[in-house]
Amino acid sequence: MTTRTQPTALVTGASSGMGKSIAKRLIADGYLVYVAARGVDRMADLERLGAVPLRMDISSDEDIVAAVAAITERSGGVDVLVNNAGYGLYGPVEEIPLDEARYQFEVNVFGPARLTQLLLPAMRAKGRGTIVNITSMGGKIYTVLGAWYHATKHALEGWSDSLRLEAEPFGIRVVVIEPGLIETGFGSAASKGLLERSANGPYAKMAQSIAASIERSYGKGQGTDPKVIADLVGDAVRSTRPRTRYAAGKYARMLIGVRKWFGDRAFDRVIKSQM
């Protein structure tokens, strides 16, 4: 059993990749870590390390409310919230049904927003807390056929900036993490969905090219170890004055810099050269 004096954290999307690695880092740092994902069985290793697994579909308000109730009953809230759950929807704007686009926003934006709303009151009452939003370098740049994915990440960036100003007077910090190309299951899921949707039709050539590029980039040792992002989160949480945002992982700083300093046309050429 734990006491309410032990620092607590909640990490969403903790069944794999960055979320699992972030949870391990926070456990090592002495936190009671609640880990949330749809597949509880995939977090058994974290439970053995001392984490508390919670079944949560981040697009389900019922799941979110139940998870917060369980955390509140046991710990009275959390000191750290890491909004990590998300996925990438790739495909032509013309061909993606709006219901799928709305679901992309439910998972990547509205779910984290709802979870934050429910956990903020306890943070305010304590006069402290840290909210870490995992966006992406995709929150500052764009790629071919990634319109809806990038829309959610750009939205989460702007939402985080406004939230930072709202929460600061209550002692609550908001930090944005912008990962680059990380060794996770993101690529295979994104490319599979893209080909299922658009392998035929007017965008077929473009879709096949982008899917091949994604497959080359992810899951073959080309990307950065998720531990890099986990260590960044751990260091930001422990900092007395963390930066407002951190970019890390393969290509993140470079591509964000190209877009920022050289403009859209130059960035367009960089992105199209990968097709």
C-alpha positions, 0 to 999 in steps of 0.5 A, spaced: 500 500 500 502 507 498 500 513 502 498 520 499 505 523 501 508 519 495 508 523 488 504 520 483 503 520 476 499 518 470 501 516 463 496 514 458 498 510 452 503 506 456 502 499 453 508 500 448 513 505 446 514 511 449 508 511 454 511 504 457 518 507 457 516 514 460 512 510 465 519 506 467 522 512 468 517 515 473 517 508 477 525 509 477 524 516 480 520 514 485 513 515 483 507 511 484 505 511 477 498 509 474 498 506 467 493 507 462 491 503 455 486 499 452 490 493 453 491 492 460 495 485 459 500 489 455 502 493 462 503 486 466 511 488 466 509 495 469 505 492 474 510 488 476 515 494 477 509 497 482 505 501 477 497 501 477 494 499 471 488 502 468 483 500 462 482 506 459 480 508 451 482 515 451 476 516 446 471 514 451 468 519 457 466 513 461 473 510 461 476 517 463 471 518 468 472 511 471 480 512 471 480 518 474 475 516 480 480 510 481 486 515 482 482 520 486 480 514 491 487 511 492 491 517 491 487 524 491 489 525 484 496 526 481 502 530 481 504 529 474 499 527 468 503 525 461 498 525 455 501 520 451 496 516 448 495 517 440 495 515 433 497 517 426 491 517 421 494 518 414 490 518 407 488 524 402 483 529 405 478 527 399 478 520 401 478 520 409 471 520 412 469 525 417 467 520 422 475 517 422 477 525 422 473 526 428 475 520 431 483 522 430 481 528 434 477 524 439 484 520 441 489 526 440 486 532 442 479 531 446 481 525 450 487 528 453 483 535 454 477 531 458 483 527 462 486 534 464 479 537 466 478 532 471 485 532 474 486 539 474 482 541 480 486 536 485 492 539 482 489 546 483 488 544 491 495 542 492 498 548 488 502 544 484 503 539 478 506 538 472 502 536 465 506 533 460 503 533 453 506 529 448 505 532 441 510 531 435 515 534 431 508 533 427 505 539 431 510 544 428 511 541 421 507 537 416 508 531 411 504 528 405 497 525 406 498 527 414 493 532 414 488 530 419 494 527 424 498 534 423 491 538 425 491 534 431 498 535 433 498 543 431 491 543 435 495 540 441 500 545 441 496 551 441 491 548 446 498 546 451 500 554 450 494 557 452 493 552 458 500 553 460 498 561 461 491 559 465 495 554 470 501 557 471 498 562 477 496 555 480 503 552 481 501 548 475 506 547 469 505 545 462 510 542 458 510 540 451 514 534 448 515 534 440 518 527 439 521 526 432 522 519 429 522 514 434 522 506 434 515 505 436 509 501 432 507 508 429 509 507 422 506 500 421 500 502 423 500 508 419 502 505 413 497 499 414 491 504 414 494 508 408 494 502 404 487 499 406 484 506 404 488 509 398 492 503 395 487 504 389 484 510 386 487 517 384 492 518 390 494 511 389 501 512 387 502 518 392 499 513 397 504 507 395 510 512 395 508 515 402 507 508 405 514 505 403 517 511 406 514 510 412 515 503 412 523 504 411 523 509 417 520 506 422 521 499 426 528 497 422 532 501 427 532 507 424 529 511 429 531 514 436 530 509 442 523 511 446 528 512 452 530 518 450 523 521 450 522 518 457 529 521 460 527 528 457 520 527 460 523 525 467 528 531 467 523 536 465 518 533 471 524 534 476 526 541 473 524 547 478 523 551 471 522 546 465 522 549 458 515 550 455 517 545 450 522 540 448 524 537 441 528 530 441 529 524 437 531 523 430 530 529 425 525 533 430 530 539 431 532 539 424 526 539 420 522 544 425 528 548 424 528 548 416 520 549 417 522 555 421 528 558 418 527 557 411 519 557 410 514 553 407 517 552 400 523 550 402 520 545 407 515 543 401 521 541 397 525 537 403 518 533 404 517 531 397 524 529 396 522 523 400 517 521 396 
